[in-house]
C-alpha cells in the first residue's frame, strides 16, 4: 500500500505541467529555498542574454543546498 502511494505521488508530479520560475531582482529577496524549487534572479551578474537560475538542489544537515548557474534568458525552466 505504501509503495503504491509513493508511486502514485511520483507519477502525479511527473505529469504536472511545468511552472514558470519566479523572478527576483536581488538574491536577498528570495528567502528560504525549498528542495526542487527554482527561481530566477535578474541582478546583472550573468553575461548579456542570460539570467541567474538558483535551485534547491539537495538536502543537507543545515537545510537546502542551492546551485547557482547562468542560463539563456529565453529558456526559462
PyMOL Python script that loads the backbone (N, CA, C, O; Angstrom):
from pymol import cmd

cmd.read_pdbstr("""\
ATOM      1  N   UNK A   1       0.833  -1.193   0.000  1.00  0.00           N
ATOM      2  CA  UNK A   1       0.000   0.000   0.000  1.00  0.00           C
ATOM      3  C   UNK A   1       0.876   1.255   0.000  1.00  0.00           C
ATOM      4  O   UNK A   1       0.630   2.193  -0.758  1.00  0.00           O
ATOM      5  N   UNK A   2       1.900   1.261   0.857  1.00  0.00           N
ATOM      6  CA  UNK A   2       2.782   2.427   0.963  1.00  0.00           C
ATOM      7  C   UNK A   2       3.517   2.668  -0.353  1.00  0.00           C
ATOM      8  O   UNK A   2       3.642   3.811  -0.794  1.00  0.00           O
ATOM      9  N   UNK A   3       4.002   1.601  -0.980  1.00  0.00           N
ATOM     10  CA  UNK A   3       4.723   1.737  -2.249  1.00  0.00           C
ATOM     11  C   UNK A   3       3.812   2.257  -3.347  1.00  0.00           C
ATOM     12  O   UNK A   3       4.235   3.051  -4.187  1.00  0.00           O
ATOM     13  N   UNK A   4       2.578   1.815  -3.343  1.00  0.00           N
ATOM     14  CA  UNK A   4       1.625   2.267  -4.360  1.00  0.00           C
ATOM     15  C   UNK A   4       1.347   3.757  -4.194  1.00  0.00           C
ATOM     16  O   UNK A   4       1.223   4.472  -5.188  1.00  0.00           O
ATOM     17  N   UNK A   5       1.250   4.230  -2.970  1.00  0.00           N
ATOM     18  CA  UNK A   5       1.016   5.644  -2.703  1.00  0.00           C
ATOM     19  C   UNK A   5       2.210   6.483  -3.155  1.00  0.00           C
ATOM     20  O   UNK A   5       2.036   7.533  -3.772  1.00  0.00           O
ATOM     21  N   UNK A   6       3.411   6.024  -2.850  1.00  0.00           N
ATOM     22  CA  UNK A   6       4.621   6.732  -3.269  1.00  0.00           C
ATOM     23  C   UNK A   6       4.698   6.775  -4.790  1.00  0.00           C
ATOM     24  O   UNK A   6       4.997   7.823  -5.363  1.00  0.00           O
ATOM     25  N   UNK A   7       4.434   5.664  -5.441  1.00  0.00           N
ATOM     26  CA  UNK A   7       4.462   5.608  -6.900  1.00  0.00           C
ATOM     27  C   UNK A   7       3.418   6.547  -7.500  1.00  0.00           C
ATOM     28  O   UNK A   7       3.696   7.231  -8.485  1.00  0.00           O
ATOM     29  N   UNK A   8       2.245   6.584  -6.926  1.00  0.00           N
ATOM     30  CA  UNK A   8       1.194   7.473  -7.420  1.00  0.00           C
ATOM     31  C   UNK A   8       1.611   8.941  -7.290  1.00  0.00           C
ATOM     32  O   UNK A   8       1.349   9.742  -8.187  1.00  0.00           O
ATOM     33  N   UNK A   9       2.255   9.293  -6.182  1.00  0.00           N
ATOM     34  CA  UNK A   9       2.728  10.668  -5.988  1.00  0.00           C
ATOM     35  C   UNK A   9       3.803  11.033  -7.004  1.00  0.00           C
ATOM     36  O   UNK A   9       3.796  12.138  -7.548  1.00  0.00           O
ATOM     37  N   UNK A  10       4.716  10.121  -7.260  1.00  0.00           N
ATOM     38  CA  UNK A  10       5.784  10.378  -8.233  1.00  0.00           C
ATOM     39  C   UNK A  10       5.196  10.556  -9.628  1.00  0.00           C
ATOM     40  O   UNK A  10       5.591  11.472 -10.348  1.00  0.00           O
ATOM     41  N   UNK A  11       4.270   9.704 -10.015  1.00  0.00           N
ATOM     42  CA  UNK A  11       3.654   9.811 -11.339  1.00  0.00           C
ATOM     43  C   UNK A  11       2.852  11.097 -11.487  1.00  0.00           C
ATOM     44  O   UNK A  11       2.872  11.726 -12.545  1.00  0.00           O
ATOM     45  N   UNK A  12       2.156  11.485 -10.441  1.00  0.00           N
ATOM     46  CA  UNK A  12       1.391  12.727 -10.482  1.00  0.00           C
ATOM     47  C   UNK A  12       2.317  13.923 -10.646  1.00  0.00           C
ATOM     48  O   UNK A  12       2.027  14.823 -11.434  1.00  0.00           O
ATOM     49  N   UNK A  13       3.424  13.945  -9.918  1.00  0.00           N
ATOM     50  CA  UNK A  13       4.374  15.051 -10.026  1.00  0.00           C
ATOM     51  C   UNK A  13       5.021  15.088 -11.404  1.00  0.00           C
ATOM     52  O   UNK A  13       5.267  16.166 -11.944  1.00  0.00           O
ATOM     53  N   UNK A  14       5.296  13.931 -11.972  1.00  0.00           N
ATOM     54  CA  UNK A  14       5.936  13.872 -13.283  1.00  0.00           C
ATOM     55  C   UNK A  14       5.008  14.364 -14.385  1.00  0.00           C
ATOM     56  O   UNK A  14       5.482  14.891 -15.391  1.00  0.00           O
ATOM     57  N   UNK A  15       3.718  14.209 -14.224  1.00  0.00           N
ATOM     58  CA  UNK A  15       2.762  14.610 -15.243  1.00  0.00           C
ATOM     59  C   UNK A  15       2.272  16.045 -15.057  1.00  0.00           C
ATOM     60  O   UNK A  15       1.542  16.554 -15.908  1.00  0.00           O
ATOM     61  N   UNK A  16       2.651  16.700 -13.979  1.00  0.00           N
ATOM     62  CA  UNK A  16       2.209  18.070 -13.729  1.00  0.00           C
ATOM     63  C   UNK A  16       2.836  19.007 -14.753  1.00  0.00           C
ATOM     64  O   UNK A  16       3.978  18.798 -15.162  1.00  0.00           O
ATOM     65  N   UNK A  17       2.108  20.033 -15.169  1.00  0.00           N
ATOM     66  CA  UNK A  17       2.670  20.966 -16.140  1.00  0.00           C
ATOM     67  C   UNK A  17       3.816  21.769 -15.520  1.00  0.00           C
ATOM     68  O   UNK A  17       3.808  22.026 -14.317  1.00  0.00           O
ATOM     69  N   UNK A  18       4.805  22.168 -16.335  1.00  0.00           N
ATOM     70  CA  UNK A  18       5.917  22.940 -15.783  1.00  0.00           C
ATOM     71  C   UNK A  18       5.437  24.291 -15.264  1.00  0.00           C
ATOM     72  O   UNK A  18       4.505  24.884 -15.807  1.00  0.00           O
ATOM     73  N   UNK A  19       6.074  24.760 -14.226  1.00  0.00           N
ATOM     74  CA  UNK A  19       5.716  26.026 -13.600  1.00  0.00           C
ATOM     75  C   UNK A  19       6.804  27.034 -13.917  1.00  0.00           C
ATOM     76  O   UNK A  19       7.990  26.726 -13.798  1.00  0.00           O
ATOM     77  N   UNK A  20       6.418  28.220 -14.316  1.00  0.00           N
ATOM     78  CA  UNK A  20       7.401  29.268 -14.582  1.00  0.00           C
ATOM     79  C   UNK A  20       8.064  29.657 -13.262  1.00  0.00           C
ATOM     80  O   UNK A  20       7.404  29.813 -12.234  1.00  0.00           O
ATOM     81  N   UNK A  21       9.374  29.807 -13.320  1.00  0.00           N
ATOM     82  CA  UNK A  21      10.114  30.191 -12.130  1.00  0.00           C
ATOM     83  C   UNK A  21       9.825  31.645 -11.803  1.00  0.00           C
ATOM     84  O   UNK A  21       9.661  32.473 -12.700  1.00  0.00           O
ATOM     85  N   UNK A  22       9.764  31.948 -10.528  1.00  0.00           N
ATOM     86  CA  UNK A  22       9.545  33.306 -10.069  1.00  0.00           C
ATOM     87  C   UNK A  22      10.831  34.109 -10.280  1.00  0.00           C
ATOM     88  O   UNK A  22      11.923  33.576 -10.084  1.00  0.00           O
ATOM     89  N   UNK A  23      10.722  35.378 -10.674  1.00  0.00           N
ATOM     90  CA  UNK A  23      11.886  36.204 -10.951  1.00  0.00           C
ATOM     91  C   UNK A  23      12.038  37.282  -9.876  1.00  0.00           C
ATOM     92  O   UNK A  23      11.075  37.949  -9.500  1.00  0.00           O
ATOM     93  N   UNK A  24      13.276  37.435  -9.393  1.00  0.00           N
ATOM     94  CA  UNK A  24      13.624  38.442  -8.394  1.00  0.00           C
ATOM     95  C   UNK A  24      14.719  39.342  -8.963  1.00  0.00           C
ATOM     96  O   UNK A  24      15.417  38.962  -9.903  1.00  0.00           O
ATOM     97  N   UNK A  25      14.864  40.531  -8.392  1.00  0.00           N
ATOM     98  CA  UNK A  25      15.935  41.425  -8.836  1.00  0.00           C
ATOM     99  C   UNK A  25      17.171  41.307  -7.948  1.00  0.00           C
ATOM    100  O   UNK A  25      18.252  41.750  -8.337  1.00  0.00           O
ATOM    101  N   UNK A  26      17.027  40.715  -6.755  1.00  0.00           N
ATOM    102  CA  UNK A  26      18.157  40.516  -5.837  1.00  0.00           C
ATOM    103  C   UNK A  26      18.021  39.161  -5.166  1.00  0.00           C
ATOM    104  O   UNK A  26      16.910  38.716  -4.876  1.00  0.00           O
ATOM    105  N   UNK A  27      19.157  38.496  -4.914  1.00  0.00           N
ATOM    106  CA  UNK A  27      19.127  37.202  -4.219  1.00  0.00           C
ATOM    107  C   UNK A  27      18.579  37.336  -2.801  1.00  0.00           C
ATOM    108  O   UNK A  27      17.939  36.417  -2.292  1.00  0.00           O
ATOM    109  N   UNK A  28      18.827  38.468  -2.169  1.00  0.00           N
ATOM    110  CA  UNK A  28      18.384  38.673  -0.789  1.00  0.00           C
ATOM    111  C   UNK A  28      16.862  38.630  -0.659  1.00  0.00           C
ATOM    112  O   UNK A  28      16.343  38.387   0.431  1.00  0.00           O
ATOM    113  N   UNK A  29      16.146  38.863  -1.751  1.00  0.00           N
ATOM    114  CA  UNK A  29      14.682  38.880  -1.707  1.00  0.00           C
ATOM    115  C   UNK A  29      14.064  37.480  -1.772  1.00  0.00           C
ATOM    116  O   UNK A  29      12.854  37.337  -1.601  1.00  0.00           O
ATOM    117  N   UNK A  30      14.870  36.457  -2.015  1.00  0.00           N
ATOM    118  CA  UNK A  30      14.338  35.106  -2.225  1.00  0.00           C
ATOM    119  C   UNK A  30      13.781  34.500  -0.944  1.00  0.00           C
ATOM    120  O   UNK A  30      12.675  33.960  -0.955  1.00  0.00           O
ATOM    121  N   UNK A  31      14.512  34.575   0.147  1.00  0.00           N
ATOM    122  CA  UNK A  31      14.089  33.920   1.381  1.00  0.00           C
ATOM    123  C   UNK A  31      14.540  32.468   1.395  1.00  0.00           C
ATOM    124  O   UNK A  31      15.513  32.119   0.726  1.00  0.00           O
ATOM    125  N   UNK A  32      13.858  31.628   2.137  1.00  0.00           N
ATOM    126  CA  UNK A  32      14.239  30.218   2.272  1.00  0.00           C
ATOM    127  C   UNK A  32      13.849  29.446   1.016  1.00  0.00           C
ATOM    128  O   UNK A  32      12.725  29.564   0.528  1.00  0.00           O
ATOM    129  N   UNK A  33      14.786  28.658   0.501  1.00  0.00           N
ATOM    130  CA  UNK A  33      14.526  27.829  -0.674  1.00  0.00           C
ATOM    131  C   UNK A  33      14.035  26.452  -0.241  1.00  0.00           C
ATOM    132  O   UNK A  33      14.438  25.928   0.798  1.00  0.00           O
ATOM    133  N   UNK A  34      13.160  25.882  -1.056  1.00  0.00           N
ATOM    134  CA  UNK A  34      12.691  24.510  -0.832  1.00  0.00           C
ATOM    135  C   UNK A  34      13.414  23.582  -1.795  1.00  0.00           C
ATOM    136  O   UNK A  34      13.893  24.011  -2.845  1.00  0.00           O
ATOM    137  N   UNK A  35      13.488  22.336  -1.440  1.00  0.00           N
ATOM    138  CA  UNK A  35      14.112  21.326  -2.283  1.00  0.00           C
ATOM    139  C   UNK A  35      13.366  21.259  -3.618  1.00  0.00           C
ATOM    140  O   UNK A  35      12.148  21.085  -3.641  1.00  0.00           O
ATOM    141  N   UNK A  36      14.093  21.397  -4.726  1.00  0.00           N
ATOM    142  CA  UNK A  36      13.495  21.351  -6.047  1.00  0.00           C
ATOM    143  C   UNK A  36      12.967  22.677  -6.560  1.00  0.00           C
ATOM    144  O   UNK A  36      12.621  22.780  -7.737  1.00  0.00           O
ATOM    145  N   UNK A  37      12.894  23.685  -5.723  1.00  0.00           N
ATOM    146  CA  UNK A  37      12.405  24.994  -6.134  1.00  0.00           C
ATOM    147  C   UNK A  37      13.433  25.685  -7.035  1.00  0.00           C
ATOM    148  O   UNK A  37      14.637  25.579  -6.798  1.00  0.00           O
ATOM    149  N   UNK A  38      12.964  26.384  -8.059  1.00  0.00           N
ATOM    150  CA  UNK A  38      13.833  27.157  -8.941  1.00  0.00           C
ATOM    151  C   UNK A  38      13.323  28.586  -9.007  1.00  0.00           C
ATOM    152  O   UNK A  38      12.126  28.826  -9.168  1.00  0.00           O
ATOM    153  N   UNK A  39      14.247  29.533  -8.879  1.00  0.00           N
ATOM    154  CA  UNK A  39      13.912  30.938  -9.033  1.00  0.00           C
ATOM    155  C   UNK A  39      14.936  31.579  -9.950  1.00  0.00           C
ATOM    156  O   UNK A  39      16.054  31.085 -10.091  1.00  0.00           O
ATOM    157  N   UNK A  40      14.548  32.682 -10.572  1.00  0.00           N
ATOM    158  CA  UNK A  40      15.437  33.423 -11.445  1.00  0.00           C
ATOM    159  C   UNK A  40      15.782  34.743 -10.768  1.00  0.00           C
ATOM    160  O   UNK A  40      14.935  35.364 -10.127  1.00  0.00           O
ATOM    161  N   UNK A  41      17.037  35.164 -10.918  1.00  0.00           N
ATOM    162  CA  UNK A  41      17.489  36.420 -10.336  1.00  0.00           C
ATOM    163  C   UNK A  41      18.097  37.253 -11.456  1.00  0.00           C
ATOM    164  O   UNK A  41      19.115  36.878 -12.039  1.00  0.00           O
ATOM    165  N   UNK A  42      17.471  38.378 -11.750  1.00  0.00           N
ATOM    166  CA  UNK A  42      17.940  39.276 -12.802  1.00  0.00           C
ATOM    167  C   UNK A  42      18.698  40.428 -12.157  1.00  0.00           C
ATOM    168  O   UNK A  42      18.204  41.555 -12.102  1.00  0.00           O
ATOM    169  N   UNK A  43      19.907  40.137 -11.668  1.00  0.00           N
ATOM    170  CA  UNK A  43      20.705  41.143 -10.958  1.00  0.00           C
ATOM    171  C   UNK A  43      21.893  41.648 -11.773  1.00  0.00           C
ATOM    172  O   UNK A  43      22.722  42.396 -11.256  1.00  0.00           O
ATOM    173  N   UNK A  44      21.984  41.249 -13.038  1.00  0.00           N
ATOM    174  CA  UNK A  44      23.054  41.711 -13.901  1.00  0.00           C
ATOM    175  C   UNK A  44      24.383  40.989 -13.710  1.00  0.00           C
ATOM    176  O   UNK A  44      25.393  41.405 -14.277  1.00  0.00           O
ATOM    177  N   UNK A  45      24.401  39.927 -12.930  1.00  0.00           N
ATOM    178  CA  UNK A  45      25.650  39.216 -12.661  1.00  0.00           C
ATOM    179  C   UNK A  45      26.013  38.204 -13.758  1.00  0.00           C
ATOM    180  O   UNK A  45      27.140  37.711 -13.792  1.00  0.00           O
ATOM    181  N   UNK A  46      25.076  37.895 -14.643  1.00  0.00           N
ATOM    182  CA  UNK A  46      25.335  36.961 -15.736  1.00  0.00           C
ATOM    183  C   UNK A  46      25.614  37.741 -17.020  1.00  0.00           C
ATOM    184  O   UNK A  46      25.245  38.910 -17.126  1.00  0.00           O
ATOM    185  N   UNK A  47      26.267  37.097 -17.997  1.00  0.00           N
ATOM    186  CA  UNK A  47      26.529  37.762 -19.275  1.00  0.00           C
ATOM    187  C   UNK A  47      25.229  38.194 -19.965  1.00  0.00           C
ATOM    188  O   UNK A  47      24.143  37.731 -19.619  1.00  0.00           O
ATOM    189  N   UNK A  48      25.366  39.089 -20.944  1.00  0.00           N
ATOM    190  CA  UNK A  48      24.204  39.579 -21.697  1.00  0.00           C
ATOM    191  C   UNK A  48      23.428  38.417 -22.297  1.00  0.00           C
ATOM    192  O   UNK A  48      24.017  37.483 -22.842  1.00  0.00           O
ATOM    193  N   UNK A  49      22.100  38.478 -22.196  1.00  0.00           N
ATOM    194  CA  UNK A  49      21.241  37.431 -22.740  1.00  0.00           C
ATOM    195  C   UNK A  49      21.049  36.245 -21.822  1.00  0.00           C
ATOM    196  O   UNK A  49      20.373  35.284 -22.190  1.00  0.00           O
ATOM    197  N   UNK A  50      21.637  36.290 -20.618  1.00  0.00           N
ATOM    198  CA  UNK A  50      21.482  35.203 -19.655  1.00  0.00           C
ATOM    199  C   UNK A  50      20.921  35.742 -18.347  1.00  0.00           C
ATOM    200  O   UNK A  50      20.979  36.940 -18.069  1.00  0.00           O
ATOM    201  N   UNK A  51      20.385  34.841 -17.565  1.00  0.00           N
ATOM    202  CA  UNK A  51      19.819  35.185 -16.263  1.00  0.00           C
ATOM    203  C   UNK A  51      20.262  34.117 -15.260  1.00  0.00           C
ATOM    204  O   UNK A  51      20.469  32.961 -15.628  1.00  0.00           O
ATOM    205  N   UNK A  52      20.403  34.505 -14.010  1.00  0.00           N
ATOM    206  CA  UNK A  52      20.844  33.567 -12.975  1.00  0.00           C
ATOM    207  C   UNK A  52      19.664  32.709 -12.509  1.00  0.00           C
ATOM    208  O   UNK A  52      18.605  33.222 -12.149  1.00  0.00           O
ATOM    209  N   UNK A  53      19.879  31.392 -12.527  1.00  0.00           N
ATOM    210  CA  UNK A  53      18.888  30.449 -12.007  1.00  0.00           C
ATOM    211  C   UNK A  53      19.440  29.877 -10.709  1.00  0.00           C
ATOM    212  O   UNK A  53      20.573  29.399 -10.666  1.00  0.00           O
ATOM    213  N   UNK A  54      18.642  29.925  -9.662  1.00  0.00           N
ATOM    214  CA  UNK A  54      19.016  29.358  -8.373  1.00  0.00           C
ATOM    215  C   UNK A  54      18.023  28.243  -8.072  1.00  0.00           C
ATOM    216  O   UNK A  54      16.810  28.445  -8.118  1.00  0.00           O
ATOM    217  N   UNK A  55      18.555  27.063  -7.764  1.00  0.00           N
ATOM    218  CA  UNK A  55      17.667  25.934  -7.498  1.00  0.00           C
ATOM    219  C   UNK A  55      18.058  25.235  -6.206  1.00  0.00           C
ATOM    220  O   UNK A  55      19.239  25.129  -5.876  1.00  0.00           O
ATOM    221  N   UNK A  56      17.055  24.759  -5.480  1.00  0.00           N
ATOM    222  CA  UNK A  56      17.262  23.975  -4.272  1.00  0.00           C
ATOM    223  C   UNK A  56      17.663  22.573  -4.685  1.00  0.00           C
ATOM    224  O   UNK A  56      16.812  21.754  -5.031  1.00  0.00           O
ATOM    225  N   UNK A  57      18.965  22.292  -4.650  1.00  0.00           N
ATOM    226  CA  UNK A  57      19.492  21.084  -5.270  1.00  0.00           C
ATOM    227  C   UNK A  57      19.435  19.841  -4.384  1.00  0.00           C
ATOM    228  O   UNK A  57      19.015  18.777  -4.838  1.00  0.00           O
ATOM    229  N   UNK A  58      19.851  19.967  -3.134  1.00  0.00           N
ATOM    230  CA  UNK A  58      19.851  18.773  -2.283  1.00  0.00           C
ATOM    231  C   UNK A  58      19.709  19.164  -0.824  1.00  0.00           C
ATOM    232  O   UNK A  58      20.023  20.283  -0.417  1.00  0.00           O
ATOM    233  N   UNK A  59      19.232  18.218  -0.065  1.00  0.00           N
ATOM    234  CA  UNK A  59      19.009  18.413   1.359  1.00  0.00           C
ATOM    235  C   UNK A  59      20.278  18.047   2.116  1.00  0.00           C
ATOM    236  O   UNK A  59      20.796  16.940   1.973  1.00  0.00           O
ATOM    237  N   UNK A  60      20.773  18.977   2.917  1.00  0.00           N
ATOM    238  CA  UNK A  60      21.952  18.749   3.749  1.00  0.00           C
ATOM    239  C   UNK A  60      21.572  19.035   5.196  1.00  0.00           C
ATOM    240  O   UNK A  60      20.466  19.499   5.474  1.00  0.00           O
ATOM    241  N   UNK A  61      22.481  18.761   6.103  1.00  0.00           N
ATOM    242  CA  UNK A  61      22.188  18.912   7.530  1.00  0.00           C
ATOM    243  C   UNK A  61      21.713  20.329   7.881  1.00  0.00           C
ATOM    244  O   UNK A  61      20.856  20.495   8.749  1.00  0.00           O
ATOM    245  N   UNK A  62      22.261  21.340   7.217  1.00  0.00           N
ATOM    246  CA  UNK A  62      21.897  22.722   7.528  1.00  0.00           C
ATOM    247  C   UNK A  62      20.696  23.240   6.774  1.00  0.00           C
ATOM    248  O   UNK A  62      20.338  24.406   6.940  1.00  0.00           O
ATOM    249  N   UNK A  63      20.056  22.423   5.951  1.00  0.00           N
ATOM    250  CA  UNK A  63      18.895  22.857   5.179  1.00  0.00           C
ATOM    251  C   UNK A  63      19.022  22.428   3.732  1.00  0.00           C
ATOM    252  O   UNK A  63      19.456  21.313   3.441  1.00  0.00           O
ATOM    253  N   UNK A  64      18.642  23.317   2.824  1.00  0.00           N
ATOM    254  CA  UNK A  64      18.677  23.012   1.396  1.00  0.00           C
ATOM    255  C   UNK A  64      19.893  23.683   0.774  1.00  0.00           C
ATOM    256  O   UNK A  64      20.080  24.892   0.914  1.00  0.00           O
ATOM    257  N   UNK A  65      20.712  22.907   0.094  1.00  0.00           N
ATOM    258  CA  UNK A  65      21.875  23.439  -0.611  1.00  0.00           C
ATOM    259  C   UNK A  65      21.409  23.954  -1.965  1.00  0.00           C
ATOM    260  O   UNK A  65      20.686  23.260  -2.680  1.00  0.00           O
ATOM    261  N   UNK A  66      21.823  25.174  -2.322  1.00  0.00           N
ATOM    262  CA  UNK A  66      21.398  25.762  -3.582  1.00  0.00           C
ATOM    263  C   UNK A  66      22.517  25.719  -4.613  1.00  0.00           C
ATOM    264  O   UNK A  66      23.699  25.697  -4.272  1.00  0.00           O
ATOM    265  N   UNK A  67      22.116  25.707  -5.888  1.00  0.00           N
ATOM    266  CA  UNK A  67      23.045  25.748  -7.009  1.00  0.00           C
ATOM    267  C   UNK A  67      22.701  26.984  -7.824  1.00  0.00           C
ATOM    268  O   UNK A  67      21.535  27.234  -8.130  1.00  0.00           O
ATOM    269  N   UNK A  68      23.733  27.762  -8.175  1.00  0.00           N
ATOM    270  CA  UNK A  68      23.556  28.963  -8.984  1.00  0.00           C
ATOM    271  C   UNK A  68      24.196  28.731 -10.345  1.00  0.00           C
ATOM    272  O   UNK A  68      25.319  28.235 -10.437  1.00  0.00           O
ATOM    273  N   UNK A  69      23.468  29.096 -11.407  1.00  0.00           N
ATOM    274  CA  UNK A  69      24.039  28.989 -12.748  1.00  0.00           C
ATOM    275  C   UNK A  69      23.374  30.015 -13.653  1.00  0.00           C
ATOM    276  O   UNK A  69      22.226  30.402 -13.438  1.00  0.00           O
ATOM    277  N   UNK A  70      24.112  30.449 -14.669  1.00  0.00           N
ATOM    278  CA  UNK A  70      23.575  31.361 -15.664  1.00  0.00           C
ATOM    279  C   UNK A  70      22.973  30.524 -16.792  1.00  0.00           C
ATOM    280  O   UNK A  70      23.608  29.599 -17.298  1.00  0.00           O
ATOM    281  N   UNK A  71      21.752  30.857 -17.175  1.00  0.00           N
ATOM    282  CA  UNK A  71      21.067  30.140 -18.254  1.00  0.00           C
ATOM    283  C   UNK A  71      20.613  31.157 -19.295  1.00  0.00           C
ATOM    284  O   UNK A  71      20.462  32.335 -18.969  1.00  0.00           O
ATOM    285  N   UNK A  72      20.391  30.737 -20.540  1.00  0.00           N
ATOM    286  CA  UNK A  72      19.853  31.654 -21.541  1.00  0.00           C
ATOM    287  C   UNK A  72      18.528  32.239 -21.068  1.00  0.00           C
ATOM    288  O   UNK A  72      17.667  31.515 -20.569  1.00  0.00           O
ATOM    289  N   UNK A  73      18.370  33.529 -21.223  1.00  0.00           N
ATOM    290  CA  UNK A  73      17.190  34.202 -20.694  1.00  0.00           C
ATOM    291  C   UNK A  73      15.908  33.753 -21.384  1.00  0.00           C
ATOM    292  O   UNK A  73      14.848  33.773 -20.758  1.00  0.00           O
ATOM    293  N   UNK A  74      15.966  33.356 -22.629  1.00  0.00           N
ATOM    294  CA  UNK A  74      14.765  32.922 -23.344  1.00  0.00           C
ATOM    295  C   UNK A  74      14.308  31.547 -22.911  1.00  0.00           C
ATOM    296  O   UNK A  74      13.130  31.222 -23.057  1.00  0.00           O
ATOM    297  N   UNK A  75      15.212  30.719 -22.378  1.00  0.00           N
ATOM    298  CA  UNK A  75      14.855  29.372 -21.920  1.00  0.00           C
ATOM    299  C   UNK A  75      14.639  29.438 -20.419  1.00  0.00           C
ATOM    300  O   UNK A  75      15.596  29.419 -19.645  1.00  0.00           O
ATOM    301  N   UNK A  76      13.410  29.514 -20.022  1.00  0.00           N
ATOM    302  CA  UNK A  76      13.101  29.570 -18.587  1.00  0.00           C
ATOM    303  C   UNK A  76      12.559  28.229 -18.169  1.00  0.00           C
ATOM    304  O   UNK A  76      11.462  27.838 -18.567  1.00  0.00           O
ATOM    305  N   UNK A  77      13.340  27.512 -17.351  1.00  0.00           N
ATOM    306  CA  UNK A  77      12.956  26.169 -16.918  1.00  0.00           C
ATOM    307  C   UNK A  77      12.118  26.225 -15.679  1.00  0.00           C
ATOM    308  O   UNK A  77      11.701  25.186 -15.168  1.00  0.00           O
TER     309      UNK A  77
END
""", "prot")
cmd.dss("prot")
cmd.show_as("cartoon", "prot")
cmd.util.cbc("prot")
cmd.orient("prot")
